[in-house]
Amino acid sequence: SGKWKMLHYFAVNFFAPILVSPSVDITKQLRVHVISDLNLNTSMNAEVQLNVYNWHSFTPVLTETSPITMMKAQVIDLGSWNSIGLLHSIDDCRYGGQPEENCFFYFSILASDGLTKLGPDNFYFPVPLHSINGPSRPNIQVVDVTPGKDDREVVVTLSFDAIALYVWLDAVGVAGHFSHNGFLQITNCTQLTFTAEQPVDVQAFSSSLVIKSLPLPSDSLRINQKATIF
């Protein structure tokens, strides 16, 4: 049908030449590695940014930055943290329930200027999604749909009133793919590009657009409830 599935979008990220990769062992130690497949002739300075977010806020409750120097085809071990202990030490994670249900970890790999992204972001949820204390269903609005650089490209701007999990866009009946999809949204707006297989009318594309996200259980419904995708 010419449409990408969620795995196609994820594959673009997990085959990226630079990755920040968090993992947690059975003792809840959070370890972070940076994996680089770049064929560098010289070293490159960068930094890994760790943000802790409360599910109810776009503003990080904790930010830590680790400078690194990347060489050719290298794996860098950034060390480890006690994930549960770290969350319990943050006031904005302790308020209103268990810290590991209120907050999650978000990782970015940036150039030394602290702004330019060098690879895809990554994240770690301390508890299963059905235990998260988050907004039940964020309100997602289409702010603008405009022509792109040619007649096969459309630019979509979205707004959010809360953090949204696995946001999925579908242009019903239009073959093509988005620049990213099935994503975790941690800011109040984002912009995506849709590339169609054939020339596309912007108005027709806008009318075909369907947006979904994973509904999360509200605090009163979390116990004994499983989250259902879409």
PLY file of the C-alpha trace (Angstrom):
ply
format ascii 1.0
element vertex 230
property float x
property float y
property float z
element edge 229
property int vertex1
property int vertex2
end_header
0.00 0.00 0.00
3.06 2.26 0.10
2.64 3.01 3.82
5.26 2.54 6.52
4.40 0.53 9.62
5.64 1.57 13.06
8.60 -0.82 12.82
9.80 0.93 9.67
9.99 4.23 11.57
11.73 2.60 14.54
14.25 0.94 12.19
15.39 4.34 10.93
16.37 5.13 14.53
17.92 1.86 15.67
20.10 1.69 12.54
21.30 5.28 13.02
25.11 5.67 13.02
25.10 7.21 16.53
22.89 5.90 19.34
22.50 6.55 23.04
21.45 3.25 24.61
20.11 2.93 28.19
19.69 -0.44 29.89
18.69 -1.57 33.38
19.78 -4.72 35.20
17.87 -6.71 37.82
19.22 -4.47 40.59
17.67 -1.42 38.84
21.08 0.00 37.94
20.65 2.24 34.91
23.64 2.04 32.58
24.06 4.25 29.52
26.23 3.60 26.46
26.90 5.66 23.35
27.41 3.56 20.21
29.09 5.14 17.19
29.52 3.54 13.75
30.99 6.73 12.30
34.13 6.42 10.22
35.89 9.39 11.80
39.37 10.54 10.84
39.57 12.70 13.96
37.86 12.74 17.34
34.51 14.50 17.79
33.30 16.18 20.96
29.70 15.65 21.97
27.49 15.40 25.03
24.80 13.11 26.34
21.87 14.80 28.04
19.82 12.91 30.60
16.44 14.44 31.42
13.94 13.16 33.95
10.34 14.09 33.16
7.21 13.95 35.25
4.41 12.60 33.08
2.34 15.72 33.79
4.87 18.35 32.66
6.83 19.33 29.56
9.57 20.78 31.79
12.27 18.34 32.94
12.49 17.90 36.71
16.18 16.98 36.40
18.81 17.55 33.70
22.34 16.14 33.72
24.91 16.46 30.94
27.94 14.24 30.31
30.61 15.43 27.83
32.16 12.72 25.65
34.77 12.41 22.92
33.87 10.00 20.14
36.41 8.14 18.05
36.04 5.86 15.03
33.67 2.87 15.57
33.47 3.13 19.36
31.25 2.23 22.31
31.43 4.61 25.28
30.28 3.54 28.74
28.92 6.57 30.60
28.58 4.73 33.90
25.55 3.76 35.94
22.91 5.22 38.23
20.55 3.68 40.76
17.42 4.44 38.75
14.92 4.07 41.58
17.12 5.89 44.08
17.57 8.78 41.67
13.82 9.16 41.13
13.15 9.00 44.88
15.63 11.87 45.38
13.61 14.23 43.13
10.80 16.17 44.83
8.70 16.44 41.67
8.78 12.66 41.26
7.85 11.85 44.87
4.72 14.01 44.93
1.41 12.23 44.31
2.44 8.58 44.25
5.41 6.34 43.60
8.32 8.19 41.92
8.86 5.42 39.36
5.19 5.71 38.31
5.33 9.51 38.09
8.56 10.00 36.13
10.67 8.57 33.31
14.14 8.99 31.79
14.83 10.65 28.42
18.22 10.69 26.65
19.65 12.85 23.85
23.00 12.79 22.06
24.06 16.32 21.10
26.97 18.13 19.50
29.29 20.06 21.79
27.14 23.18 21.27
24.40 21.45 23.30
21.82 22.11 20.58
22.47 20.06 17.44
21.19 16.48 17.62
23.67 13.85 16.45
21.33 10.88 16.71
17.84 9.80 17.76
16.61 10.35 21.29
15.89 7.38 23.53
13.96 6.78 26.75
13.44 4.38 29.63
10.21 3.79 31.56
10.84 2.48 35.11
7.48 0.65 35.31
5.10 -1.04 32.83
2.90 1.38 30.94
-0.27 0.21 32.70
1.24 1.48 35.99
2.16 4.97 34.76
0.58 7.92 36.55
0.07 10.09 33.49
-2.56 12.00 31.52
-5.21 9.58 30.26
-5.39 11.01 26.72
-3.49 14.11 25.60
-5.28 16.59 23.36
-3.49 16.70 19.99
-4.38 19.45 17.52
-3.36 20.04 13.91
-2.05 23.62 13.90
-1.10 23.88 10.25
-0.75 21.85 7.05
1.35 23.53 4.35
3.06 22.60 1.07
6.64 21.36 1.30
9.56 21.80 -1.07
7.74 20.10 -3.98
4.30 18.76 -4.95
4.92 15.44 -3.17
5.76 16.94 0.22
3.48 18.28 2.96
4.52 19.84 6.30
2.31 19.16 9.33
2.50 21.13 12.60
0.92 19.63 15.73
0.28 21.00 19.22
-0.06 19.01 22.46
-1.46 19.84 25.89
0.42 16.99 27.62
3.16 14.43 27.07
1.92 11.91 24.50
3.08 8.33 24.02
3.44 6.58 20.65
1.81 9.33 18.60
0.71 7.84 15.29
-0.30 9.76 12.16
-2.07 8.20 9.20
-2.91 9.89 5.90
-5.83 7.64 4.95
-5.74 6.71 1.28
-2.47 8.56 0.57
0.62 6.43 -0.11
3.79 7.79 1.47
5.59 8.18 4.78
6.21 10.76 7.52
9.61 12.02 8.65
8.89 10.38 12.02
5.96 8.54 13.51
5.01 6.42 16.52
6.97 8.81 18.73
7.07 9.97 22.34
6.18 13.68 22.42
7.76 15.64 25.29
7.19 19.22 24.06
4.03 21.18 23.31
4.54 21.20 19.53
6.27 19.33 16.74
6.60 19.52 12.97
6.62 16.55 10.60
7.12 16.17 6.87
5.04 13.75 4.80
6.53 12.53 1.52
3.94 11.08 -0.86
4.60 8.64 -3.68
2.60 10.83 -6.06
1.81 14.57 -6.19
-0.61 15.34 -3.37
-3.20 18.06 -2.82
-2.63 19.76 0.53
-6.34 20.20 1.27
-7.12 16.57 0.44
-4.18 15.44 2.55
-5.35 17.54 5.51
-8.82 15.99 5.30
-7.33 12.48 5.26
-5.20 12.97 8.38
-5.95 10.78 11.43
-3.91 11.10 14.65
-3.84 8.65 17.56
-1.79 8.11 20.70
-1.55 5.45 23.38
-4.16 6.14 26.08
-2.64 5.95 29.54
-4.60 4.96 32.65
-5.51 7.86 34.91
-4.48 7.69 38.55
-7.89 6.39 39.63
-7.88 3.58 37.06
-4.28 2.38 37.24
-4.81 -0.53 39.62
-5.49 -3.84 37.84
-5.88 -2.12 34.48
-3.94 -2.87 31.32
-3.25 -0.13 28.78
-4.68 -0.88 25.35
-2.91 0.47 22.29
-5.22 2.71 20.31
0 1
1 2
2 3
3 4
4 5
5 6
6 7
7 8
8 9
9 10
10 11
11 12
12 13
13 14
14 15
15 16
16 17
17 18
18 19
19 20
20 21
21 22
22 23
23 24
24 25
25 26
26 27
27 28
28 29
29 30
30 31
31 32
32 33
33 34
34 35
35 36
36 37
37 38
38 39
39 40
40 41
41 42
42 43
43 44
44 45
45 46
46 47
47 48
48 49
49 50
50 51
51 52
52 53
53 54
54 55
55 56
56 57
57 58
58 59
59 60
60 61
61 62
62 63
63 64
64 65
65 66
66 67
67 68
68 69
69 70
70 71
71 72
72 73
73 74
74 75
75 76
76 77
77 78
78 79
79 80
80 81
81 82
82 83
83 84
84 85
85 86
86 87
87 88
88 89
89 90
90 91
91 92
92 93
93 94
94 95
95 96
96 97
97 98
98 99
99 100
100 101
101 102
102 103
103 104
104 105
105 106
106 107
107 108
108 109
109 110
110 111
111 112
112 113
113 114
114 115
115 116
116 117
117 118
118 119
119 120
120 121
121 122
122 123
123 124
124 125
125 126
126 127
127 128
128 129
129 130
130 131
131 132
132 133
133 134
134 135
135 136
136 137
137 138
138 139
139 140
140 141
141 142
142 143
143 144
144 145
145 146
146 147
147 148
148 149
149 150
150 151
151 152
152 153
153 154
154 155
155 156
156 157
157 158
158 159
159 160
160 161
161 162
162 163
163 164
164 165
165 166
166 167
167 168
168 169
169 170
170 171
171 172
172 173
173 174
174 175
175 176
176 177
177 178
178 179
179 180
180 181
181 182
182 183
183 184
184 185
185 186
186 187
187 188
188 189
189 190
190 191
191 192
192 193
193 194
194 195
195 196
196 197
197 198
198 199
199 200
200 201
201 202
202 203
203 204
204 205
205 206
206 207
207 208
208 209
209 210
210 211
211 212
212 213
213 214
214 215
215 216
216 217
217 218
218 219
219 220
220 221
221 222
222 223
223 224
224 225
225 226
226 227
227 228
228 229
